[in-house]
Amino acid sequence: MAIGNKKKVIYYLTVLILVTFWLTIAFTKANFDRLGWYNFIVQSQSMEPVLPVGSLVLVKPQPNYFAGDVITFIPKDNPDKISRTHRIFKTIKWRGQTMFVTKGDANSTVDTQIISQDEIIGKVFYKIPYLGMFIYVSQTKIGSFFYIIIPVSLIIFIEIKNIVNSL
């Protein structure tokens, strides 16, 4: 590979890394609240193969939920307020209220907690497989180093070298 081609490859790879970084930041910092959307990163295998680990899911509240809907919810008795994304297995009536039995697609049994409407954040309406991994990594110190420091350093180095060569 010629030296000029190596420079181009390094340059375009650096630009690709920076663009990926800024897209992940856009998804984490974007003000989806005005639109009523929320984003979450799938962190377990319970919904595979539909939602692989590391997928970014966009969730929107709905007036009604039905069996078969994939929802994100936070159970009330969850002290850590960790969200889960599972499919509604069935709906039941309990004390005049509609409740939801959920199950991860990859799980063999239904979840032990029955979910009420007010525990549901929303229905998954869009998924981007594996993008969540980039978002998660970008929020770590190593990710910041990988996504910002290395590409910026490469671009500066290439530009300084170009300036020196043109003199």
C-alpha positions in Angstrom: 0.0 0.0 0.0 1.4 3.4 -1.0 2.1 6.0 1.7 -0.6 8.3 0.3 -3.1 5.5 0.6 -2.2 4.8 4.2 -2.7 8.5 5.0 -6.1 8.4 3.4 -7.1 5.2 5.3 -5.9 6.7 8.6 -7.7 9.9 7.9 -11.0 8.3 6.9 -10.8 5.9 9.8 -10.3 8.8 12.2 -13.2 10.7 10.7 -15.4 7.6 11.0 -14.5 7.2 14.7 -15.3 10.8 15.4 -18.6 10.7 13.5 -19.5 7.5 15.5 -18.6 9.3 18.7 -20.7 12.4 17.9 -23.7 10.3 16.8 -23.5 8.3 20.1 -23.3 11.6 22.1 -26.3 12.9 20.1 -28.4 9.8 21.1 -27.4 10.1 24.8 -27.7 13.9 25.1 -30.5 14.6 22.6 -33.6 16.1 24.2 -36.1 13.3 23.3 -38.2 14.4 26.2 -39.9 17.1 24.2 -41.0 14.4 21.7 -41.9 12.0 24.6 -39.3 9.5 23.6 -36.7 7.8 25.8 -33.7 5.7 24.8 -32.3 2.7 26.6 -29.4 0.3 26.1 -30.3 -3.5 26.2 -28.0 -5.0 28.8 -29.0 -8.6 29.0 -29.7 -11.5 26.7 -33.4 -11.9 27.8 -34.8 -10.5 24.6 -32.4 -12.1 22.1 -32.5 -12.5 19.1 -35.0 -9.7 18.7 -32.9 -7.3 20.8 -29.3 -8.3 21.0 -27.2 -7.1 24.0 -26.0 -3.6 23.3 -28.9 -2.6 21.2 -30.3 1.0 21.5 -34.0 1.0 21.8 -36.2 4.1 21.4 -39.3 3.9 23.6 -42.5 6.0 23.5 -45.3 6.0 26.1 -48.7 4.8 24.7 -52.2 5.1 26.1 -52.7 1.4 25.9 -50.5 -1.7 25.9 -51.4 -5.1 24.6 -50.1 -8.7 24.7 -47.1 -8.9 22.2 -45.9 -5.3 22.8 -42.3 -5.0 23.7 -42.1 -2.5 26.6 -39.6 -0.9 28.9 -40.6 -0.6 32.5 -39.2 -0.1 36.0 -40.9 -2.3 38.6 -41.9 -0.3 41.8 -40.2 -2.8 44.1 -36.9 -2.3 42.3 -34.7 -0.2 44.6 -32.0 0.4 42.0 -34.6 1.8 39.5 -33.1 -0.4 36.8 -35.2 -0.6 33.7 -36.2 -3.8 31.9 -37.3 -4.3 28.3 -39.5 -7.4 27.9 -42.6 -8.4 25.9 -46.1 -8.4 27.4 -47.0 -12.0 27.7 -50.6 -11.4 28.7 -52.8 -8.8 30.3 -54.9 -9.5 33.4 -57.5 -7.6 35.4 -56.8 -7.2 39.1 -58.9 -5.1 41.4 -60.3 -3.3 38.4 -56.9 -2.4 37.0 -55.2 -3.8 33.9 -52.0 -5.5 34.8 -49.3 -7.0 32.6 -47.4 -10.3 32.8 -44.1 -9.9 31.0 -41.5 -12.3 29.7 -38.1 -11.9 27.9 -38.2 -13.7 24.6 -35.2 -15.8 25.5 -36.5 -16.7 29.0 -38.3 -20.0 29.6 -40.6 -18.5 32.2 -42.6 -15.4 32.7 -41.4 -12.6 35.1 -42.4 -13.0 38.7 -43.5 -9.4 39.0 -46.8 -8.3 37.5 -46.5 -4.8 36.1 -49.0 -2.0 36.3 -49.6 0.7 33.7 -47.8 3.4 35.8 -44.6 1.2 35.9 -44.3 1.2 32.1 -42.1 3.8 30.5 -43.3 3.0 27.0 -43.4 0.7 24.0 -40.3 0.0 22.0 -40.9 1.6 18.6 -37.4 1.5 17.1 -34.2 -0.5 17.7 -30.7 0.0 16.5 -28.7 -3.2 17.1 -25.3 -2.8 18.8 -25.3 1.1 18.7 -25.9 1.0 22.5 -22.4 -0.6 23.0 -20.8 2.5 21.4 -22.9 4.8 23.6 -22.0 2.8 26.7 -18.3 2.8 25.8 -18.3 6.6 25.0 -19.5 7.3 28.5 -16.4 5.7 30.1 -12.9 7.2 30.5 -11.4 4.6 28.1 -14.2 5.4 25.6 -13.5 9.1 25.8 -9.8 8.4 25.2 -10.6 6.1 22.2 -13.2 8.3 20.6 -11.7 11.8 21.2 -8.0 11.8 22.2 -6.7 9.3 19.6 -8.6 10.6 16.6 -7.9 14.2 17.4 -4.3 13.4 17.9 -4.1 11.6 14.6 -5.7 14.5 12.7 -3.4 17.0 14.3 -0.4 14.8 13.6 -1.4 14.4 9.9 -2.1 18.1 9.5 1.3 19.1 11.1 3.0 16.6 8.8 1.2 18.1 5.8 2.2 21.6 6.8 5.9 20.6 7.3 6.0 18.7 4.0 4.5 21.7 2.1 7.3 24.1 3.4 
